Amino acid sequence: MEDPEKVDILLVEDNPDHAELTIRTLRKGKLANSVLWVRDGVEALDLLHRQNRYADHAGRPLPGLVLLDVNLPKRSGLEVLSEIKGDPALRAVPVVMLTTSGREEEVRRSFELGANSFVTKPVRFDEFSEKIQLIEQYWFLINKLSPRPKA
């Protein structure tokens, strides 16, 4: 039986080094059932909509959190965010935008599209790891997540 306190995290990140560090940090925290890693915006939407190669995810709860890089191939993070927040079946899923730049227009546009949070990725390994730990602690220990519908 699934532990209702544990949730899956969808990591949408095209940089393998950032993804590896994020996954390692999240697993070290032992708060999430699993981290689902996809490398581009199209794959993220396929997973969330349970289509194409992710059709076998039908009936599973949606991720409890999406960590979404702003700059992605195929479909940008902002396009993915817009689709998530525009879909009644997905809009309750919290989305944390991640980027290395933190340009003001990216931050503004992310919040306009419904981002729940915006985090700039530090360059230093230890600072990046610490930010990921803080994100996980906030979203899973402090914040109350929306009940997770099955897709």
DAMOMO-V24467 format. One record per residue. N is the residue number from 1. RES is the residue in one small letter. PSI is psi in degrees with one decimal (none if undefined). BURIAL is I if it has 16 or more other ideal C-beta (glycine too) atoms within 10 Angstrom, else O. D_FIRST is the distance of its C-alpha to the first C-alpha in Angstrom with 1 decimal. Layout:
n:N res:RES psi:PSI burial:BURIAL d_first:D_FIRST
n:N res:RES psi:PSI burial:BURIAL d_first:D_FIRST
This chain:
n:1 res:m psi:141.2 burial:O d_first:0.0
n:2 res:e psi:136.8 burial:O d_first:3.8
n:3 res:d psi:116.8 burial:O d_first:6.5
n:4 res:p psi:-17.1 burial:O d_first:9.0
n:5 res:e psi:-16.7 burial:O d_first:11.8
n:6 res:k psi:140.0 burial:O d_first:11.5
n:7 res:v psi:159.1 burial:I d_first:12.9
n:8 res:d psi:147.9 burial:I d_first:14.6
n:9 res:i psi:131.1 burial:I d_first:18.4
n:10 res:l psi:117.5 burial:I d_first:20.8
n:11 res:l psi:120.3 burial:I d_first:23.9
n:12 res:v psi:100.7 burial:I d_first:26.9
n:13 res:e psi:124.1 burial:I d_first:29.6
n:14 res:d psi:-15.7 burial:I d_first:32.4
n:15 res:n psi:111.1 burial:O d_first:33.7
n:16 res:p psi:-33.7 burial:O d_first:32.0
n:17 res:d psi:-44.2 burial:O d_first:33.2
n:18 res:h psi:-40.9 burial:I d_first:31.7
n:19 res:a psi:-46.3 burial:I d_first:28.4
n:20 res:e psi:-45.5 burial:O d_first:28.3
n:21 res:l psi:-42.6 burial:I d_first:29.2
n:22 res:t psi:-47.8 burial:I d_first:26.7
n:23 res:i psi:-45.1 burial:I d_first:23.7
n:24 res:r psi:-43.2 burial:O d_first:24.9
n:25 res:t psi:-43.3 burial:I d_first:25.3
n:26 res:l psi:-39.4 burial:I d_first:21.9
n:27 res:r psi:-34.6 burial:O d_first:20.3
n:28 res:k psi:-34.4 burial:O d_first:22.6
n:29 res:g psi:-21.0 burial:O d_first:21.3
n:30 res:k psi:30.4 burial:O d_first:17.7
n:31 res:l psi:-24.1 burial:I d_first:16.5
n:32 res:a psi:144.6 burial:I d_first:15.0
n:33 res:n psi:-51.5 burial:O d_first:12.1
n:34 res:s psi:160.3 burial:O d_first:14.9
n:35 res:v psi:119.9 burial:I d_first:18.4
n:36 res:l psi:118.7 burial:I d_first:19.5
n:37 res:w psi:125.5 burial:I d_first:23.2
n:38 res:v psi:155.2 burial:I d_first:25.7
n:39 res:r psi:-6.6 burial:I d_first:29.5
n:40 res:d psi:169.7 burial:I d_first:31.1
n:41 res:g psi:-34.9 burial:I d_first:30.9
n:42 res:v psi:-45.0 burial:I d_first:30.8
n:43 res:e psi:-38.0 burial:I d_first:27.7
n:44 res:a psi:-46.2 burial:I d_first:26.0
n:45 res:l psi:-36.1 burial:I d_first:26.8
n:46 res:d psi:-44.1 burial:I d_first:25.8
n:47 res:l psi:-46.1 burial:I d_first:22.3
n:48 res:l psi:-34.6 burial:I d_first:22.1
n:49 res:h psi:-1.3 burial:I d_first:23.6
n:50 res:r psi:51.0 burial:I d_first:21.5
n:51 res:q psi:168.3 burial:O d_first:24.8
n:52 res:n psi:-126.9 burial:O d_first:26.7
n:53 res:r psi:-6.4 burial:O d_first:24.9
n:54 res:y psi:16.9 burial:I d_first:21.7
n:55 res:a psi:-27.7 burial:O d_first:21.6
n:56 res:d psi:-6.0 burial:O d_first:18.5
n:57 res:h psi:-4.8 burial:I d_first:16.6
n:58 res:a psi:135.5 burial:O d_first:17.1
n:59 res:g psi:-17.4 burial:O d_first:14.3
n:60 res:r psi:149.4 burial:O d_first:12.4
n:61 res:p psi:149.0 burial:I d_first:12.9
n:62 res:l psi:157.8 burial:I d_first:16.2
n:63 res:p psi:148.0 burial:I d_first:16.8
n:64 res:g psi:-13.5 burial:I d_first:17.1
n:65 res:l psi:140.7 burial:I d_first:20.4
n:66 res:v psi:123.8 burial:I d_first:23.1
n:67 res:l psi:110.7 burial:I d_first:25.6
n:68 res:l psi:114.7 burial:I d_first:28.5
n:69 res:d psi:142.2 burial:I d_first:31.7
n:70 res:v psi:-44.8 burial:I d_first:34.8
n:71 res:n psi:102.0 burial:O d_first:36.7
n:72 res:l psi:154.7 burial:I d_first:34.9
n:73 res:p psi:162.4 burial:O d_first:36.3
n:74 res:k psi:-59.1 burial:O d_first:36.3
n:75 res:r psi:131.3 burial:I d_first:35.2
n:76 res:s psi:162.6 burial:I d_first:35.7
n:77 res:g psi:-36.5 burial:I d_first:33.2
n:78 res:l psi:-37.1 burial:I d_first:35.1
n:79 res:e psi:-41.9 burial:I d_first:34.9
n:80 res:v psi:-45.8 burial:I d_first:31.1
n:81 res:l psi:-46.0 burial:I d_first:30.9
n:82 res:s psi:-42.4 burial:I d_first:33.2
n:83 res:e psi:-41.0 burial:I d_first:31.1
n:84 res:i psi:-50.9 burial:I d_first:27.9
n:85 res:k psi:-14.8 burial:I d_first:29.6
n:86 res:g psi:-5.6 burial:O d_first:31.5
n:87 res:d psi:117.1 burial:O d_first:28.6
n:88 res:p psi:-29.5 burial:O d_first:27.2
n:89 res:a psi:-19.5 burial:O d_first:23.8
n:90 res:l psi:-19.1 burial:I d_first:23.7
n:91 res:r psi:-23.9 burial:O d_first:26.0
n:92 res:a psi:-12.4 burial:O d_first:23.6
n:93 res:v psi:122.2 burial:I d_first:22.0
n:94 res:p psi:139.3 burial:I d_first:23.9
n:95 res:v psi:123.7 burial:I d_first:26.2
n:96 res:v psi:118.6 burial:I d_first:28.0
n:97 res:m psi:136.9 burial:I d_first:31.1
n:98 res:l psi:137.9 burial:I d_first:32.2
n:99 res:t psi:157.6 burial:I d_first:35.7
n:100 res:t psi:-19.6 burial:O d_first:38.4
n:101 res:s psi:-49.0 burial:O d_first:41.2
n:102 res:g psi:28.3 burial:O d_first:40.3
n:103 res:r psi:141.9 burial:O d_first:43.2
n:104 res:e psi:-40.3 burial:O d_first:43.9
n:105 res:e psi:-32.0 burial:O d_first:43.7
n:106 res:e psi:-43.8 burial:I d_first:40.2
n:107 res:v psi:-50.1 burial:I d_first:39.0
n:108 res:r psi:-49.1 burial:O d_first:40.8
n:109 res:r psi:-38.6 burial:I d_first:39.6
n:110 res:s psi:-46.4 burial:I d_first:35.9
n:111 res:f psi:-35.3 burial:O d_first:36.0
n:112 res:e psi:-35.8 burial:O d_first:38.0
n:113 res:l psi:-5.5 burial:I d_first:35.3
n:114 res:g psi:13.4 burial:O d_first:32.5
n:115 res:a psi:143.2 burial:I d_first:31.2
n:116 res:n psi:-21.5 burial:I d_first:29.4
n:117 res:s psi:159.2 burial:I d_first:30.9
n:118 res:f psi:124.7 burial:I d_first:33.3
n:119 res:v psi:129.8 burial:I d_first:33.5
n:120 res:t psi:129.0 burial:I d_first:36.3
n:121 res:k psi:121.7 burial:I d_first:35.3
n:122 res:p psi:158.6 burial:O d_first:37.7
n:123 res:v psi:-37.8 burial:O d_first:39.6
n:124 res:r psi:136.9 burial:O d_first:39.1
n:125 res:f psi:-51.0 burial:O d_first:36.1
n:126 res:d psi:-37.0 burial:O d_first:35.5
n:127 res:e psi:-39.6 burial:O d_first:35.8
n:128 res:f psi:-47.6 burial:I d_first:33.5
n:129 res:s psi:-42.3 burial:I d_first:30.8
n:130 res:e psi:-41.6 burial:O d_first:31.4
n:131 res:k psi:-40.8 burial:I d_first:31.1
n:132 res:i psi:-41.5 burial:I d_first:27.7
n:133 res:q psi:-42.2 burial:O d_first:26.5
n:134 res:l psi:-38.8 burial:O d_first:28.0
n:135 res:i psi:-48.6 burial:I d_first:26.4
n:136 res:e psi:-45.8 burial:I d_first:22.9
n:137 res:q psi:-43.8 burial:O d_first:23.7
n:138 res:y psi:-52.4 burial:O d_first:25.1
n:139 res:w psi:-25.4 burial:I d_first:22.5
n:140 res:f psi:-17.4 burial:I d_first:19.5
n:141 res:l psi:-34.8 burial:O d_first:21.2
n:142 res:i psi:-51.2 burial:O d_first:24.1
n:143 res:n psi:147.5 burial:O d_first:23.6
n:144 res:k psi:117.5 burial:O d_first:21.4
n:145 res:l psi:150.8 burial:O d_first:19.6
n:146 res:s psi:144.9 burial:O d_first:19.8
n:147 res:p psi:141.5 burial:O d_first:16.8
n:148 res:r psi:111.7 burial:I d_first:15.4
n:149 res:p psi:157.4 burial:O d_first:16.2
n:150 res:k psi:143.4 burial:O d_first:15.1
n:151 res:a psi:none burial:I d_first:18.1
